[in-house]
Amino acid sequence: MSLARGRIAVRLLAVAALAALTSGCFQPMYAERTDGTPALREKLMGVELPPVDKPNASREARIGVEVRNALAFKLYGNATGMPPTHKLVLRFTTSRSSLILDPLTALPSTENYGIDAQYALIELNNNKQVMTGSTFSRVSYDIPGQLQRFARSRALRDAEDRAAQEIAENIQTRLASFFYAGT
């Protein structure tokens, strides 16, 4: 039994030694930098978000505004005043599909709402595209009784808002990763 305890102690000692060697490498992503380079928060605040272009579909125009506003809050927070260094161009498509049909009426009782977004990050000083990507969001929502028209439209709107928040979160995370890797 003492041999087993000795092996465990040696393994724990090796893990502790490796942890001690790498402990100086850790730096929080959003920490202020002491070497004078801009912190990640300032780099994210330098991303300009032009309006999303969806002129012919009012519902998709509302989704574009929702995605843009959610992304602006995630990137800037409550701060303003940073000069833009990059521009983020967004394009997206939406979809709806029925998941469950009511067997008596053959009308949907649960639907899936989706947003597929493509984005490109463009550096403003040389108008060069430095990053592209795509992301998606799928959320389901229940459709209350077929006679409840306003409840149906509110359920769809809530699903659109949840999907827009998820798209904004995905893009913000990828932008933070891009700017952090570039430091």
C-alpha positions as CSV (number, residue, x, y, z in Angstrom):
1,M,0.0,0.0,0.0
2,S,2.9,2.4,0.7
3,L,4.2,1.8,-2.8
4,A,0.9,2.9,-4.4
5,R,1.0,6.1,-2.2
6,G,4.5,6.8,-3.3
7,R,3.6,6.6,-6.9
8,I,0.6,8.9,-6.4
9,A,2.9,11.4,-4.5
10,V,5.4,11.3,-7.4
11,R,2.7,11.9,-9.9
12,L,1.2,14.8,-7.9
13,L,4.7,16.3,-7.6
14,A,5.2,16.1,-11.3
15,V,1.9,17.8,-12.0
16,A,2.6,20.5,-9.5
17,A,6.1,21.1,-11.1
18,L,4.5,21.4,-14.6
19,A,1.9,23.8,-13.3
20,A,4.5,25.9,-11.6
21,L,6.5,26.2,-14.9
22,T,3.4,27.3,-16.9
23,S,1.9,29.6,-14.3
24,G,3.8,32.6,-15.6
25,C,2.4,32.2,-19.1
26,F,-1.2,32.8,-18.1
27,Q,-2.7,36.2,-18.9
28,P,-6.4,37.0,-18.7
29,M,-7.9,38.0,-22.1
30,Y,-9.6,41.2,-20.9
31,A,-6.8,42.3,-18.5
32,E,-5.2,45.7,-18.9
33,R,-1.8,45.5,-20.5
34,T,1.3,46.9,-18.8
35,D,3.5,47.1,-21.9
36,G,1.6,50.0,-23.5
37,T,-0.1,47.9,-26.2
38,P,-3.9,48.3,-26.4
39,A,-5.9,45.8,-24.3
40,L,-8.5,43.5,-26.0
41,R,-11.3,45.7,-24.9
42,E,-9.9,48.7,-26.8
43,K,-9.3,46.6,-29.9
44,L,-12.9,45.4,-29.8
45,M,-14.1,49.0,-29.4
46,G,-12.3,49.8,-32.6
47,V,-14.6,47.7,-34.7
48,E,-17.1,49.7,-36.6
49,L,-20.6,48.1,-37.2
50,P,-22.3,49.6,-40.3
51,P,-26.0,49.0,-40.6
52,V,-27.0,45.6,-42.0
53,D,-28.5,46.0,-45.5
54,K,-31.9,44.3,-45.8
55,P,-34.0,46.9,-47.6
56,N,-36.8,44.8,-49.0
57,A,-37.8,42.6,-46.0
58,S,-39.1,44.4,-43.0
59,R,-38.8,41.4,-40.7
60,E,-35.3,40.7,-41.7
61,A,-34.4,44.4,-41.4
62,R,-35.6,44.2,-37.7
63,I,-33.4,41.1,-37.2
64,G,-30.5,42.9,-38.7
65,V,-31.0,45.8,-36.3
66,E,-31.3,43.3,-33.4
67,V,-28.1,41.5,-34.3
68,R,-26.2,44.8,-34.8
69,N,-27.5,46.2,-31.5
70,A,-26.6,43.1,-29.5
71,L,-23.2,42.9,-31.1
72,A,-22.6,46.6,-30.4
73,F,-23.4,46.1,-26.7
74,K,-21.2,43.1,-26.5
75,L,-18.2,44.9,-28.2
76,Y,-18.6,48.4,-26.7
77,G,-20.5,47.9,-23.5
78,N,-21.5,51.4,-22.3
79,A,-18.3,53.1,-23.6
80,T,-18.0,55.2,-26.7
81,G,-15.4,57.4,-28.4
82,M,-12.8,55.0,-29.8
83,P,-11.8,55.7,-33.4
84,P,-12.6,52.8,-35.7
85,T,-9.7,50.6,-36.9
86,H,-11.8,47.8,-38.5
87,K,-15.2,47.4,-40.1
88,L,-17.4,44.3,-39.6
89,V,-19.6,43.6,-42.6
90,L,-22.6,41.2,-41.8
91,R,-24.9,39.3,-44.1
92,F,-27.4,36.8,-43.0
93,T,-30.4,34.7,-44.0
94,T,-33.3,33.5,-41.9
95,S,-35.3,30.3,-42.0
96,R,-38.3,28.7,-40.3
97,S,-39.3,25.1,-40.3
98,S,-42.1,23.1,-38.6
99,L,-40.9,20.5,-36.1
100,I,-44.1,19.1,-34.7
101,L,-47.5,19.1,-36.3
102,D,-50.8,18.8,-34.4
103,P,-52.4,15.5,-35.5
104,L,-55.9,16.9,-35.4
105,T,-55.4,20.1,-37.4
106,A,-52.2,19.4,-39.3
107,L,-50.9,22.8,-38.2
108,P,-47.5,23.3,-36.6
109,S,-47.4,23.4,-32.8
110,T,-43.6,23.8,-32.6
111,E,-41.3,25.5,-35.1
112,N,-37.6,26.1,-35.5
113,Y,-36.2,29.5,-36.3
114,G,-32.7,29.9,-37.7
115,I,-30.2,32.6,-38.6
116,D,-27.2,31.9,-40.8
117,A,-24.7,34.7,-40.7
118,Q,-21.6,35.5,-42.7
119,Y,-19.2,38.2,-41.6
120,A,-16.0,39.8,-42.8
121,L,-13.6,42.0,-40.8
122,I,-12.0,44.7,-42.9
123,E,-9.0,46.7,-41.7
124,L,-9.8,50.3,-42.4
125,N,-6.3,51.7,-43.0
126,N,-5.6,49.5,-46.1
127,N,-9.2,48.3,-46.8
128,K,-7.9,44.7,-46.5
129,Q,-10.1,41.8,-45.4
130,V,-8.3,40.2,-42.4
131,M,-10.9,37.7,-41.2
132,T,-14.0,36.0,-42.5
133,G,-16.4,33.5,-40.9
134,S,-19.8,32.2,-40.6
135,T,-22.0,31.2,-37.7
136,F,-25.6,30.0,-37.2
137,S,-28.2,29.8,-34.6
138,R,-31.3,27.6,-34.3
139,V,-33.9,28.1,-31.7
140,S,-37.2,26.3,-31.3
141,Y,-40.5,27.9,-30.0
142,D,-43.9,26.6,-29.2
143,I,-46.9,28.0,-31.1
144,P,-49.8,28.4,-28.7
145,G,-53.3,27.6,-29.9
146,Q,-54.1,28.4,-33.5
147,L,-56.6,31.1,-32.5
148,Q,-54.1,33.0,-30.4
149,R,-52.6,35.1,-33.2
150,F,-50.8,37.7,-31.0
151,A,-49.3,34.9,-28.9
152,R,-48.0,33.3,-32.1
153,S,-46.3,36.4,-33.3
154,R,-44.8,37.2,-29.9
155,A,-43.4,33.6,-29.7
156,L,-41.8,34.1,-33.1
157,R,-40.4,37.5,-32.1
158,D,-38.9,36.1,-28.9
159,A,-37.3,33.3,-31.0
160,E,-35.8,35.9,-33.4
161,D,-34.4,37.9,-30.5
162,R,-32.8,34.8,-28.9
163,A,-31.3,33.7,-32.2
164,A,-29.9,37.3,-32.7
165,Q,-28.3,37.3,-29.3
166,E,-26.7,33.9,-30.0
167,I,-25.3,35.2,-33.3
168,A,-23.9,38.3,-31.6
169,E,-22.3,36.2,-28.9
170,N,-20.7,33.9,-31.5
171,I,-19.3,36.8,-33.5
172,Q,-18.0,38.6,-30.5
173,T,-16.2,35.5,-29.2
174,R,-14.6,35.0,-32.6
175,L,-13.5,38.6,-32.8
176,A,-12.0,38.5,-29.3
177,S,-10.1,35.4,-30.3
178,F,-8.8,37.0,-33.5
179,F,-7.6,40.2,-31.7
180,Y,-6.2,38.3,-28.8
181,A,-4.2,35.9,-31.0
182,G,-2.8,39.0,-32.9
183,T,-1.2,40.4,-29.7
